[in-house]
Amino acid sequence: MAQLDKIVEGVYRISSTAGPGGFSFNQFLVKDEKSILIHTGAVQQFKAVADSIGSIVDIKQISYLFISHFESDECGALCNFLGLNPNLIPVCGAITARQLQGFGLHGSPQIVKPGDELSLGKRKLSFISYPSEMHLWEGLLTYDTTDKILFSSDLFVARGAGEAAIKKANRAEAMKIEARSIPSEEGRTKCQAALDQLDIQLVAVGHGPVLDLRP
């Protein structure tokens, strides 16, 4: 199994470490009336990730899979998860949906755009524009408006193995988007402005510990 940590009630981090410097790859499970998995991990991580998720909830009971952008750690194990749950609905932006369809991974993902909302039951997710690598294609971030958690994908990542699952951080320092993360100044400025408007308490990063911005 991969490392499993409860972030808040109903929200779990599944983390695997790989590569030099102990780079972690995180997925997140949000349990609700309609549960959602945030990213799949790569195929190589699938069994460990699936075993950890299965200790919390039957994978067949997960309704949605959020894919921030088309990259192996975001959606590499999509077909593996669909093998366990054919009714799992990928939720993503239009460009990612086009890639999923073009590669024959899924024929009809649910397309969302910035400003849209997805109700899970008690929780609601909203979506934010994110110009993702490698070609600054239009990707998405998602924000849990109930527990005020930003699922930040490849923004605000950190290296290092053996760290605690949650790390206290200063918002002004932790939430500044670096140019290497979004090389387009226009895209970076737009994304930063959208994030600055949100009341973010926790940042569930794709790589590294969850950042705790609470006072």
Backbone as ProteinMPNN parsed JSONL, in Angstrom:
{"seq_chain_A": "MAQLDKIVEGVYRISSTAGPGGFSFNQFLVKDEKSILIHTGAVQQFKAVADSIGSIVDIKQISYLFISHFESDECGALCNFLGLNPNLIPVCGAITARQLQGFGLHGSPQIVKPGDELSLGKRKLSFISYPSEMHLWEGLLTYDTTDKILFSSDLFVARGAGEAAIKKANRAEAMKIEARSIPSEEGRTKCQAALDQLDIQLVAVGHGPVLDLRP", "coords_chain_A": {"N_chain_A": [[0.827, -1.207, 0.0], [0.313, 2.318, -0.575], [1.4, 5.291, 1.203], [-0.987, 6.435, 3.486], [-2.97, 9.081, 4.564], [-5.19, 10.89, 6.64], [-6.502, 13.987, 5.942], [-8.47, 15.954, 6.532], [-11.69, 15.332, 8.006], [-13.06, 12.937, 5.955], [-11.424, 13.493, 3.777], [-8.622, 12.316, 2.134], [-5.145, 11.691, 1.75], [-3.149, 10.01, -0.55], [-0.025, 8.727, -0.963], [2.976, 8.198, -2.773], [6.461, 7.579, -2.996], [9.066, 8.378, -5.184], [11.939, 8.355, -7.354], [14.96, 10.466, -7.544], [15.844, 12.324, -4.655], [13.543, 11.904, -3.29], [10.921, 12.455, -4.374], [7.524, 12.952, -4.066], [4.409, 11.497, -5.087], [1.179, 12.401, -5.168], [-2.194, 11.454, -4.589], [-5.64, 12.227, -4.036], [-8.455, 11.432, -2.099], [-11.81, 12.215, -1.851], [-14.414, 11.712, 0.191], [-17.889, 11.417, -0.102], [-21.421, 11.848, -0.753], [-21.315, 11.456, -3.452], [-18.384, 10.31, -4.208], [-15.025, 11.425, -4.989], [-12.01, 10.942, -6.774], [-8.92, 12.492, -6.823], [-6.82, 12.635, -9.321], [-4.897, 9.857, -10.662], [-2.358, 8.729, -10.384], [0.598, 7.171, -11.823], [0.731, 4.235, -13.978], [2.517, 2.413, -12.84], [2.235, 2.886, -10.154], [-0.252, 2.022, -9.549], [-1.335, -0.375, -8.195], [-0.504, -0.093, -5.503], [-1.686, 2.361, -4.881], [-4.407, 1.818, -5.371], [-4.867, -0.203, -3.49], [-4.605, 1.231, -1.105], [-6.69, 3.108, -1.348], [-8.802, 1.306, -1.399], [-8.885, 0.493, 1.221], [-10.353, 2.396, 2.434], [-12.685, 2.985, 0.964], [-14.902, 1.257, -1.231], [-13.766, 0.941, -4.456], [-15.535, 0.759, -6.548], [-17.579, 2.352, -5.711], [-16.846, 4.947, -6.077], [-17.589, 7.951, -7.668], [-16.543, 9.989, -9.357], [-13.596, 11.078, -11.164], [-11.172, 13.422, -10.935], [-9.185, 15.131, -13.256], [-6.526, 17.111, -13.594], [-4.775, 17.895, -15.682], [-3.394, 16.567, -18.74], [-1.262, 14.241, -18.076], [1.113, 11.745, -17.024], [1.139, 11.177, -14.21], [-1.183, 12.347, -13.427], [-3.239, 11.046, -14.841], [-2.401, 8.55, -15.692], [-3.039, 5.943, -14.822], [-5.668, 5.644, -15.488], [-7.138, 3.779, -17.116], [-6.734, 1.461, -15.657], [-8.15, 1.986, -13.298], [-10.685, 2.255, -14.407], [-11.059, -0.346, -15.138], [-11.673, -1.497, -12.721], [-13.859, -0.033, -11.982], [-16.103, 0.616, -14.119], [-17.984, 2.618, -14.342], [-16.913, 4.956, -13.471], [-16.503, 8.409, -13.744], [-14.537, 10.525, -15.609], [-13.567, 13.836, -14.865], [-12.801, 16.86, -16.308], [-10.979, 19.454, -18.11], [-11.616, 20.832, -21.439], [-9.466, 20.427, -23.264], [-7.942, 18.387, -22.077], [-9.914, 16.421, -22.112], [-10.095, 15.999, -24.844], [-7.631, 14.78, -25.321], [-7.911, 12.408, -23.81], [-9.957, 11.182, -25.252], [-8.778, 11.055, -27.785], [-6.615, 9.325, -27.432], [-7.981, 7.061, -26.924], [-8.749, 6.483, -24.315], [-10.96, 7.234, -22.829], [-14.293, 7.699, -23.788], [-16.227, 9.651, -23.265], [-15.694, 11.88, -21.3], [-16.602, 14.043, -18.529], [-16.884, 17.336, -19.192], [-15.656, 20.276, -17.764], [-15.411, 23.785, -16.985], [-13.506, 26.765, -16.088], [-14.945, 28.32, -13.249], [-17.183, 26.734, -13.191], [-19.168, 24.487, -11.13], [-19.227, 21.528, -9.123], [-21.314, 19.409, -7.503], [-20.91, 17.273, -4.769], [-22.429, 16.324, -2.783], [-22.462, 16.837, 0.41], [-20.297, 18.413, 0.031], [-18.894, 20.816, -2.282], [-17.269, 21.33, -5.349], [-15.302, 23.766, -6.997], [-13.911, 25.189, -10.026], [-10.781, 26.239, -11.397], [-8.93, 28.104, -13.742], [-5.909, 26.859, -15.143], [-2.907, 27.127, -16.58], [-1.248, 24.577, -17.756], [1.817, 22.602, -17.723], [2.884, 20.571, -20.49], [2.846, 22.335, -22.543], [1.598, 24.639, -21.845], [-1.093, 24.205, -22.044], [-4.615, 24.594, -21.581], [-5.451, 23.811, -18.43], [-6.908, 22.65, -15.319], [-7.497, 23.592, -11.919], [-8.888, 22.458, -8.814], [-11.193, 23.339, -6.199], [-12.268, 22.79, -2.983], [-15.043, 24.001, -1.681], [-16.208, 23.72, 0.773], [-14.477, 22.651, 2.861], [-12.472, 24.307, 2.245], [-10.21, 23.659, 0.664], [-7.59, 23.708, -1.578], [-6.821, 21.885, -4.388], [-3.926, 21.565, -5.784], [-2.417, 20.472, -7.835], [0.371, 20.656, -9.885], [1.352, 22.985, -8.819], [3.098, 24.785, -6.262], [4.713, 22.74, -5.259], [6.861, 20.403, -3.462], [10.023, 18.931, -2.748], [11.414, 15.991, -1.121], [11.657, 13.314, 1.117], [9.941, 11.475, 3.721], [8.755, 13.483, 5.168], [6.226, 14.983, 7.287], [2.705, 14.496, 6.681], [1.222, 16.811, 6.623], [2.047, 20.221, 6.597], [2.821, 23.19, 8.243], [2.425, 26.44, 6.896], [3.189, 29.687, 5.598], [0.908, 31.815, 4.137], [1.461, 33.989, 2.35], [4.047, 33.433, 1.519], [3.921, 30.751, 0.667], [1.986, 30.628, -1.346], [2.743, 31.882, -3.672], [3.021, 31.862, -7.079], [5.536, 30.45, -8.967], [7.692, 31.386, -11.704], [8.733, 29.206, -13.082], [6.785, 27.34, -12.78], [4.506, 28.278, -14.122], [5.305, 29.41, -16.994], [4.335, 31.431, -18.673], [3.785, 34.804, -18.385], [1.362, 36.206, -18.501], [-0.525, 34.137, -18.181], [0.264, 33.197, -15.672], [-0.177, 35.43, -14.011], [-2.952, 35.695, -14.235], [-3.846, 33.26, -13.148], [-2.777, 33.466, -10.55], [-4.218, 35.666, -9.585], [-6.8, 34.608, -9.501], [-6.52, 32.61, -7.546], [-5.807, 34.146, -5.354], [-8.187, 35.268, -4.607], [-9.568, 33.364, -3.269], [-10.587, 31.775, -0.216], [-8.403, 30.019, 1.063], [-7.567, 27.322, 3.051], [-6.162, 24.942, 3.259], [-3.674, 23.452, 1.212], [-3.645, 21.05, -1.055], [-1.206, 19.566, -2.429], [0.201, 18.255, -5.493], [2.649, 17.064, -5.252], [4.533, 16.474, -2.494], [4.159, 17.642, 0.971], [0.877, 18.374, 2.352], [-0.089, 21.733, 2.534], [-0.643, 23.692, 5.272], [-2.436, 26.427, 5.861], [-3.833, 27.567, 7.843], [-4.514, 29.813, 10.597]], "CA_chain_A": [[0.0, 0.0, 0.0], [0.962, 3.616, -0.498], [1.146, 5.967, 2.466], [-2.351, 6.949, 3.557], [-3.14, 10.031, 5.661], [-6.422, 11.68, 6.661], [-6.189, 15.414, 5.998], [-9.594, 16.375, 7.366], [-12.698, 14.281, 7.938], [-13.562, 12.659, 4.618], [-10.445, 13.808, 2.732], [-7.442, 11.485, 2.376], [-3.981, 11.798, 0.859], [-2.448, 8.765, -0.851], [1.269, 9.245, -1.409], [4.061, 7.28, -3.094], [7.719, 8.29, -3.195], [9.863, 7.81, -6.269], [12.905, 9.242, -7.978], [15.986, 11.087, -6.701], [15.393, 13.407, -3.787], [12.315, 11.553, -2.599], [9.8, 13.194, -4.933], [6.293, 12.213, -3.792], [3.295, 11.609, -6.021], [0.003, 12.362, -4.307], [-3.583, 11.45, -5.033], [-6.519, 12.574, -2.92], [-9.806, 10.885, -2.138], [-12.81, 12.988, -1.122], [-15.598, 10.882, 0.403], [-19.131, 12.159, 0.017], [-22.487, 11.074, -1.389], [-20.629, 11.086, -4.692], [-16.962, 10.469, -3.902], [-14.183, 11.771, -6.124], [-10.569, 10.728, -6.673], [-8.144, 13.538, -7.485], [-5.684, 12.037, -10.025], [-4.777, 8.392, -10.574], [-0.991, 8.228, -10.328], [1.02, 6.43, -13.013], [0.407, 2.805, -13.981], [3.415, 1.717, -11.921], [1.771, 3.132, -8.784], [-1.678, 1.701, -9.452], [-1.714, -1.367, -7.182], [-0.317, 0.481, -4.171], [-2.691, 3.41, -4.704], [-5.723, 1.18, -5.302], [-4.972, -0.904, -2.204], [-4.831, 2.234, -0.066], [-8.05, 3.615, -1.511], [-9.715, 0.233, -1.046], [-8.998, 0.377, 2.678], [-11.267, 3.454, 2.874], [-13.951, 2.918, 0.244], [-14.938, 0.371, -2.398], [-13.5, 1.746, -5.651], [-16.756, 0.746, -7.36], [-18.487, 3.364, -5.186], [-16.356, 6.288, -6.421], [-18.363, 8.467, -8.808], [-15.801, 10.868, -10.251], [-12.138, 11.195, -11.146], [-10.75, 14.721, -11.454], [-7.89, 15.139, -13.946], [-6.142, 18.507, -13.764], [-4.228, 18.037, -17.029], [-3.042, 15.28, -19.333], [0.106, 13.836, -17.768], [1.036, 10.367, -16.526], [0.787, 11.063, -12.794], [-2.567, 12.797, -13.266], [-4.241, 10.131, -15.401], [-1.759, 7.388, -16.305], [-3.689, 4.686, -14.427], [-7.105, 5.77, -15.721], [-7.722, 2.531, -17.607], [-6.707, 0.494, -14.553], [-9.283, 2.288, -12.419], [-11.908, 1.938, -15.138], [-11.203, -1.79, -15.086], [-12.316, -1.819, -11.441], [-15.109, 0.718, -11.887], [-16.403, 1.138, -15.463], [-18.889, 3.774, -14.251], [-16.148, 6.114, -13.008], [-16.605, 9.493, -14.724], [-13.464, 11.523, -15.569], [-13.976, 15.241, -14.895], [-11.59, 17.559, -16.769], [-11.183, 20.511, -19.078], [-11.871, 20.404, -22.816], [-8.252, 19.94, -23.926], [-7.651, 17.073, -21.502], [-10.93, 15.503, -22.639], [-9.711, 15.671, -26.224], [-6.535, 13.819, -25.251], [-8.453, 11.132, -23.35], [-10.693, 10.601, -26.365], [-7.871, 10.784, -28.895], [-5.807, 8.156, -27.108], [-8.878, 5.937, -26.69], [-8.784, 6.169, -22.888], [-12.351, 7.394, -22.382], [-15.021, 8.303, -24.889], [-17.138, 10.748, -22.918], [-15.448, 12.51, -19.993], [-17.441, 15.206, -18.198], [-16.071, 18.534, -19.404], [-15.972, 21.443, -16.952], [-14.595, 24.953, -17.306], [-13.339, 27.65, -14.936], [-16.176, 28.909, -12.751], [-18.193, 25.693, -12.994], [-19.186, 23.832, -9.829], [-19.646, 20.128, -9.104], [-21.801, 19.03, -6.18], [-20.64, 15.901, -4.367], [-23.356, 16.036, -1.691], [-22.18, 17.857, 1.413], [-19.244, 19.278, -0.496], [-19.0, 21.324, -3.639], [-15.99, 21.699, -5.938], [-15.286, 24.761, -8.066], [-12.767, 24.963, -10.907], [-9.973, 27.425, -11.669], [-8.059, 27.95, -14.906], [-4.511, 26.548, -14.805], [-2.118, 26.836, -17.78], [-0.368, 23.502, -17.281], [2.851, 22.153, -18.62], [4.164, 21.06, -20.958], [2.644, 23.319, -23.606], [0.702, 25.647, -21.289], [-2.478, 23.906, -22.399], [-5.575, 24.971, -20.553], [-5.782, 22.795, -17.446], [-7.793, 23.12, -14.257], [-7.348, 23.245, -10.515], [-10.203, 22.402, -8.178], [-11.232, 23.91, -4.852], [-13.366, 22.323, -2.139], [-15.561, 25.208, -1.046], [-16.67, 23.404, 2.136], [-13.324, 22.621, 3.759], [-11.544, 25.343, 1.76], [-8.994, 22.959, 0.248], [-7.179, 23.831, -2.975], [-6.056, 20.771, -4.939], [-3.11, 22.467, -6.598], [-1.711, 19.764, -8.895], [1.818, 20.873, -9.935], [1.741, 24.255, -8.203], [3.497, 24.817, -4.849], [5.219, 21.407, -4.916], [8.087, 20.358, -2.659], [10.745, 17.666, -2.718], [11.825, 15.53, 0.193], [10.973, 12.128, 1.631], [9.883, 11.328, 5.162], [8.115, 14.611, 5.834], [4.858, 14.778, 7.751], [1.727, 14.655, 5.604], [0.743, 18.193, 6.649], [3.122, 21.132, 7.001], [2.401, 24.581, 8.429], [3.036, 27.323, 5.91], [2.729, 31.069, 5.542], [0.217, 31.971, 2.854], [2.138, 34.933, 1.456], [5.228, 32.778, 0.956], [3.619, 29.461, 0.052], [1.027, 30.707, -2.44], [3.256, 32.663, -4.796], [3.303, 30.992, -8.219], [6.85, 30.711, -9.548], [7.719, 31.432, -13.171], [9.012, 27.879, -13.627], [5.551, 26.571, -12.73], [3.71, 28.783, -15.241], [6.257, 30.314, -17.657], [3.638, 32.551, -19.296], [3.492, 35.849, -17.392], [-0.075, 36.492, -18.542], [-1.228, 33.012, -17.577], [0.63, 33.151, -14.25], [-0.856, 36.536, -13.351], [-4.376, 35.375, -14.203], [-4.042, 32.174, -12.192], [-2.49, 34.004, -9.22], [-5.341, 36.519, -9.181], [-7.94, 33.739, -9.174], [-6.24, 31.946, -6.269], [-5.776, 35.157, -4.294], [-9.556, 35.604, -4.228], [-10.157, 32.243, -2.539], [-10.253, 31.588, 1.204], [-7.764, 28.704, 1.075], [-7.044, 26.925, 4.351], [-5.227, 23.834, 3.037], [-3.273, 23.271, -0.18], [-3.337, 19.641, -1.298], [-0.312, 19.631, -3.583], [0.414, 16.992, -6.186], [3.952, 16.529, -4.855], [4.971, 17.061, -1.232], [3.166, 17.666, 2.059], [-0.23, 19.314, 2.313], [0.276, 22.984, 3.18], [-1.656, 24.151, 6.212], [-2.378, 27.882, 5.931], [-4.717, 28.027, 8.917], [-3.805, 30.569, 11.648]], "C_chain_A": [[0.859, 1.254, 0.0], [0.667, 4.238, 0.859], [-0.241, 6.613, 2.429], [-2.484, 7.852, 4.772], [-4.482, 10.732, 5.523], [-6.04, 13.141, 6.849], [-7.214, 16.15, 6.853], [-10.617, 15.252, 7.255], [-13.215, 14.138, 6.504], [-12.606, 12.961, 3.483], [-9.13, 13.109, 3.075], [-6.376, 11.734, 1.315], [-3.364, 10.421, 0.699], [-1.141, 9.158, -1.516], [2.278, 8.125, -1.635], [5.317, 8.108, -3.35], [8.535, 7.596, -4.271], [10.864, 8.845, -6.752], [13.903, 9.844, -7.008], [15.412, 12.228, -5.881], [14.077, 13.124, -3.103], [11.118, 12.347, -3.07], [8.531, 12.382, -4.718], [5.243, 12.492, -4.86], [2.015, 11.381, -5.219], [-1.283, 12.258, -5.101], [-4.424, 11.763, -3.798], [-7.901, 11.971, -3.156], [-10.706, 11.755, -1.275], [-14.067, 12.129, -1.031], [-16.829, 11.764, 0.6], [-20.234, 11.277, -0.559], [-22.039, 10.601, -2.765], [-19.144, 11.355, -4.469], [-16.169, 10.764, -5.17], [-12.724, 11.46, -5.792], [-9.886, 11.838, -7.448], [-6.866, 12.898, -8.016], [-5.547, 10.535, -9.742], [-3.391, 7.912, -10.167], [-0.674, 7.495, -11.624], [0.659, 4.956, -12.875], [1.248, 2.053, -12.949], [2.973, 1.85, -10.467], [0.393, 2.55, -8.509], [-2.009, 0.755, -8.307], [-1.607, -0.786, -5.776], [-1.374, 1.532, -3.881], [-4.076, 2.787, -4.526], [-5.922, 0.446, -3.977], [-5.26, 0.078, -1.077], [-6.246, 2.79, -0.15], [-9.062, 2.577, -1.053], [-9.858, 0.01, 0.443], [-9.965, 1.409, 3.249], [-12.649, 3.274, 2.266], [-13.815, 1.92, -0.904], [-14.765, 1.239, -3.646], [-14.715, 1.793, -6.566], [-17.748, 1.827, -6.917], [-18.018, 4.792, -5.462], [-17.053, 6.751, -7.69], [-17.503, 9.184, -9.84], [-14.293, 10.707, -10.094], [-11.78, 12.546, -11.738], [-9.352, 14.614, -12.038], [-7.545, 16.594, -14.252], [-5.643, 18.781, -15.18], [-3.698, 16.684, -17.477], [-1.552, 14.992, -19.134], [0.029, 12.519, -17.004], [0.642, 10.273, -15.056], [-0.622, 11.596, -12.504], [-3.575, 11.747, -13.752], [-3.649, 8.867, -16.014], [-2.448, 6.073, -16.011], [-5.202, 4.742, -14.628], [-7.73, 4.443, -16.139], [-7.728, 1.453, -16.528], [-7.883, 0.724, -13.609], [-10.614, 1.988, -13.106], [-12.141, 0.432, -15.18], [-11.877, -2.255, -13.807], [-13.687, -1.161, -11.318], [-15.418, 1.353, -13.24], [-17.299, 2.375, -15.445], [-18.192, 5.04, -13.76], [-16.134, 7.18, -14.1], [-15.41, 10.44, -14.587], [-14.047, 12.929, -15.696], [-12.732, 16.056, -15.238], [-11.983, 18.692, -17.705], [-11.278, 19.961, -20.492], [-10.63, 19.832, -23.489], [-7.862, 18.577, -23.389], [-8.651, 16.042, -22.014], [-10.583, 15.076, -24.052], [-8.571, 14.66, -26.259], [-7.036, 12.439, -24.819], [-9.198, 10.421, -24.477], [-9.757, 10.191, -27.49], [-6.992, 9.575, -28.678], [-6.67, 6.929, -26.795], [-8.986, 5.535, -25.232], [-10.188, 6.288, -22.307], [-13.109, 8.169, -23.447], [-15.841, 9.515, -24.539], [-16.877, 11.297, -21.521], [-16.39, 13.691, -19.791], [-16.578, 16.458, -18.253], [-16.582, 19.669, -18.517], [-15.034, 22.575, -17.339], [-14.456, 25.833, -16.072], [-14.652, 28.326, -14.556], [-17.295, 27.907, -12.558], [-18.089, 25.115, -11.581], [-19.705, 22.406, -9.982], [-20.055, 19.772, -7.685], [-21.52, 17.554, -5.929], [-21.641, 15.424, -3.321], [-23.206, 17.123, -0.658], [-21.171, 18.872, 0.897], [-19.559, 19.725, -1.92], [-17.597, 21.696, -4.114], [-16.206, 22.794, -6.974], [-13.971, 24.611, -8.83], [-12.122, 26.28, -11.309], [-9.073, 27.137, -12.859], [-6.607, 27.779, -14.482], [-3.756, 26.219, -16.09], [-1.015, 25.825, -17.433], [0.734, 23.19, -18.275], [2.319, 20.962, -19.386], [4.016, 22.211, -21.967], [1.751, 24.473, -23.16], [-0.718, 25.464, -21.813], [-3.395, 24.289, -21.246], [-5.907, 23.766, -19.667], [-6.684, 23.405, -16.388], [-7.22, 22.755, -12.89], [-8.753, 23.141, -9.943], [-10.1, 22.779, -6.708], [-12.47, 23.413, -4.137], [-13.86, 23.51, -1.33], [-16.013, 24.974, 0.394], [-15.514, 23.44, 3.13], [-12.217, 23.564, 3.322], [-10.163, 24.739, 1.44], [-8.757, 23.205, -1.234], [-6.385, 22.592, -3.356], [-5.219, 21.358, -6.072], [-2.272, 21.782, -7.672], [-0.203, 20.057, -8.827], [2.241, 22.266, -9.479], [2.113, 24.032, -6.74], [4.044, 23.46, -4.374], [6.519, 21.505, -4.124], [8.711, 18.984, -2.756], [11.042, 17.273, -1.278], [10.999, 14.362, 0.663], [10.923, 12.17, 3.153], [9.27, 12.498, 5.91], [6.731, 14.213, 6.34], [3.894, 15.067, 6.604], [1.225, 16.084, 5.496], [1.831, 19.086, 7.222], [2.562, 22.546, 7.123], [3.146, 25.474, 7.441], [2.421, 28.706, 5.999], [2.128, 31.333, 4.173], [0.981, 32.866, 1.885], [3.349, 34.304, 0.782], [4.858, 31.54, 0.146], [2.799, 29.583, -1.219], [1.478, 31.584, -3.603], [3.646, 31.716, -5.924], [4.633, 31.396, -8.845], [6.782, 30.645, -11.074], [7.979, 30.058, -13.771], [7.763, 27.003, -13.631], [4.588, 26.97, -13.846], [4.576, 29.821, -15.958], [5.602, 31.517, -18.337], [3.282, 33.587, -18.234], [1.996, 36.154, -17.345], [-0.869, 35.382, -17.85], [-0.976, 32.923, -16.084], [-0.117, 34.232, -13.469], [-2.347, 36.246, -13.198], [-4.68, 34.296, -13.17], [-3.826, 32.663, -10.764], [-3.655, 34.851, -8.713], [-6.549, 35.687, -8.776], [-7.742, 33.057, -7.822], [-6.274, 32.933, -5.111], [-7.179, 35.514, -3.798], [-10.204, 34.518, -3.367], [-9.697, 32.222, -1.085], [-9.68, 30.179, 1.368], [-7.173, 28.427, 2.453], [-5.989, 25.817, 4.238], [-4.929, 23.748, 1.543], [-2.825, 21.826, -0.348], [-2.525, 19.552, -2.583], [-0.155, 18.256, -4.217], [1.697, 16.299, -5.78], [4.4, 17.233, -3.58], [3.873, 17.062, -0.184], [2.039, 18.647, 1.782], [0.17, 20.56, 3.096], [-0.888, 23.498, 4.004], [-1.499, 25.654, 6.405], [-3.232, 28.451, 7.052], [-3.918, 28.762, 9.989], [-3.412, 29.688, 12.818]], "O_chain_A": [[1.982, 1.258, 0.505], [-0.212, 3.77, 1.583], [-0.609, 7.258, 1.447], [-2.154, 7.447, 5.887], [-4.873, 11.125, 4.424], [-5.339, 13.492, 7.799], [-6.86, 16.876, 7.782], [-10.422, 14.315, 6.481], [-13.737, 15.088, 5.92], [-12.939, 12.71, 2.325], [-8.589, 13.286, 4.167], [-6.677, 11.956, 0.142], [-3.086, 9.74, 1.686], [-1.15, 9.854, -2.531], [2.422, 7.224, -0.809], [5.232, 9.221, -3.867], [8.677, 6.374, -4.265], [10.669, 10.049, -6.585], [13.728, 9.753, -5.793], [14.589, 13.003, -6.368], [13.538, 13.987, -2.41], [10.365, 12.866, -2.246], [8.465, 11.23, -5.147], [5.197, 13.571, -5.451], [1.801, 10.303, -4.663], [-1.442, 12.89, -6.145], [-3.978, 11.586, -2.665], [-8.434, 12.002, -4.265], [-10.406, 12.005, -0.108], [-14.71, 11.849, -2.042], [-16.808, 12.726, 1.368], [-20.012, 10.096, -0.824], [-22.348, 9.485, -3.184], [-18.701, 12.501, -4.535], [-16.578, 10.406, -6.275], [-12.266, 11.687, -4.672], [-10.231, 12.099, -8.601], [-5.934, 12.645, -7.253], [-6.018, 10.027, -8.725], [-3.253, 6.801, -9.656], [-1.567, 7.228, -12.428], [0.323, 4.488, -11.787], [0.747, 1.161, -12.265], [3.309, 1.004, -9.639], [-0.081, 2.576, -7.373], [-2.896, 1.061, -7.51], [-2.507, -0.963, -4.954], [-1.902, 1.596, -2.771], [-4.828, 3.182, -3.635], [-7.013, 0.468, -3.407], [-6.067, -0.209, -0.192], [-6.922, 2.927, 0.869], [-10.055, 2.908, -0.405], [-10.833, -0.592, 0.892], [-10.358, 1.316, 4.412], [-13.662, 3.394, 2.956], [-12.736, 1.763, -1.475], [-15.538, 2.172, -3.863], [-14.904, 2.773, -7.287], [-18.658, 2.176, -7.669], [-18.716, 5.747, -5.12], [-17.099, 6.019, -8.678], [-17.696, 9.018, -11.044], [-13.79, 10.27, -9.059], [-12.05, 12.8, -12.912], [-8.443, 14.077, -11.405], [-8.201, 17.231, -15.075], [-6.032, 19.769, -15.803], [-3.572, 15.763, -16.67], [-0.704, 15.435, -19.909], [-1.0, 12.208, -16.404], [-0.116, 9.376, -14.685], [-1.182, 11.319, -11.444], [-4.635, 11.576, -13.151], [-4.327, 8.18, -16.78], [-2.449, 5.174, -16.852], [-5.938, 3.974, -14.009], [-8.743, 4.029, -15.575], [-8.634, 0.621, -16.491], [-8.533, -0.227, -13.174], [-11.558, 1.524, -12.467], [-13.284, -0.02, -15.25], [-12.566, -3.274, -13.794], [-14.57, -1.674, -10.629], [-15.041, 2.498, -13.487], [-17.363, 3.103, -16.436], [-18.826, 6.089, -13.648], [-15.793, 6.892, -15.247], [-15.272, 11.097, -13.556], [-14.914, 13.177, -16.534], [-11.719, 15.96, -14.546], [-13.153, 18.866, -18.046], [-11.051, 18.773, -20.722], [-10.731, 18.844, -24.216], [-7.489, 17.694, -24.162], [-8.273, 14.91, -22.317], [-10.761, 13.913, -24.413], [-8.542, 13.783, -27.122], [-6.637, 11.423, -25.389], [-9.083, 9.206, -24.637], [-9.911, 9.122, -28.079], [-6.655, 8.871, -29.63], [-6.142, 5.875, -26.44], [-9.28, 4.379, -24.929], [-10.562, 5.538, -21.405], [-12.621, 9.181, -23.95], [-16.133, 10.335, -25.409], [-17.738, 11.195, -20.647], [-16.906, 14.264, -20.75], [-15.653, 16.62, -17.457], [-17.772, 19.985, -18.512], [-13.988, 22.347, -17.947], [-15.205, 25.669, -15.109], [-15.376, 28.836, -15.411], [-18.257, 28.185, -11.843], [-17.056, 25.238, -10.923], [-20.52, 22.119, -10.859], [-19.236, 19.828, -6.767], [-21.842, 16.696, -6.751], [-21.688, 14.233, -3.01], [-23.755, 18.213, -0.816], [-21.193, 20.042, 1.281], [-20.353, 19.12, -2.64], [-16.827, 22.305, -3.371], [-17.173, 22.758, -7.735], [-13.031, 23.983, -8.342], [-12.793, 27.288, -11.531], [-8.516, 26.045, -12.969], [-6.129, 28.464, -13.578], [-3.942, 25.135, -16.642], [0.023, 26.193, -16.883], [0.627, 23.458, -19.471], [1.336, 20.372, -18.938], [4.961, 22.963, -22.203], [1.21, 25.201, -23.993], [-1.452, 26.434, -22.003], [-2.986, 24.303, -20.084], [-6.564, 22.822, -20.108], [-7.164, 24.529, -16.534], [-6.545, 21.737, -12.735], [-9.702, 23.674, -10.518], [-9.073, 22.57, -6.061], [-13.589, 23.589, -4.619], [-13.185, 23.971, -0.41], [-16.181, 25.928, 1.153], [-15.561, 24.168, 4.121], [-11.156, 23.62, 3.943], [-9.122, 25.231, 1.877], [-9.633, 22.937, -2.057], [-5.381, 22.28, -2.717], [-5.721, 21.616, -7.167], [-1.492, 22.446, -8.355], [0.437, 19.742, -7.824], [3.374, 22.68, -9.728], [1.519, 23.195, -6.06], [3.853, 23.083, -3.217], [7.185, 22.54, -4.114], [8.002, 17.98, -2.839], [10.943, 18.079, -0.353], [9.769, 14.408, 0.617], [11.753, 12.815, 3.795], [9.26, 12.514, 7.141], [6.144, 13.234, 5.88], [4.23, 15.796, 5.671], [0.844, 16.531, 4.414], [2.463, 18.74, 8.22], [1.905, 23.039, 6.207], [4.336, 25.288, 7.186], [1.277, 28.869, 6.424], [2.778, 31.096, 3.154], [1.127, 32.521, 0.712], [3.647, 34.596, -0.376], [5.41, 31.306, -0.929], [2.902, 28.724, -2.095], [0.659, 31.981, -4.431], [4.51, 30.859, -5.741], [4.827, 32.555, -9.21], [5.944, 29.954, -11.652], [7.495, 29.767, -14.865], [7.681, 26.039, -14.392], [3.933, 26.116, -14.444], [4.58, 30.99, -15.572], [6.268, 32.53, -18.553], [2.556, 33.281, -17.288], [1.431, 36.338, -16.267], [-1.761, 35.647, -17.045], [-1.883, 32.612, -15.312], [-0.631, 33.969, -12.382], [-2.933, 36.52, -12.15], [-5.645, 34.4, -12.414], [-4.596, 32.321, -9.867], [-4.031, 34.759, -7.545], [-7.244, 36.021, -7.817], [-8.686, 32.939, -7.041], [-6.72, 32.596, -4.014], [-7.332, 36.011, -2.683], [-11.274, 34.736, -2.799], [-8.57, 32.601, -0.768], [-10.392, 29.257, 1.766], [-6.37, 29.211, 2.959], [-5.045, 25.766, 5.025], [-5.816, 23.944, 0.712], [-1.771, 21.426, 0.147], [-3.078, 19.473, -3.68], [-0.351, 17.229, -3.567], [1.828, 15.086, -5.941], [4.621, 18.444, -3.579], [2.782, 16.543, -0.42], [2.222, 19.63, 1.064], [0.709, 20.455, 4.198], [-1.985, 23.712, 3.488], [-0.544, 26.107, 7.037], [-3.345, 29.667, 7.2], [-2.777, 28.395, 10.271], [-2.812, 30.169, 13.779]]}, "name": "protein", "num_of_chains": 1, "seq": "MAQLDKIVEGVYRISSTAGPGGFSFNQFLVKDEKSILIHTGAVQQFKAVADSIGSIVDIKQISYLFISHFESDECGALCNFLGLNPNLIPVCGAITARQLQGFGLHGSPQIVKPGDELSLGKRKLSFISYPSEMHLWEGLLTYDTTDKILFSSDLFVARGAGEAAIKKANRAEAMKIEARSIPSEEGRTKCQAALDQLDIQLVAVGHGPVLDLRP"}
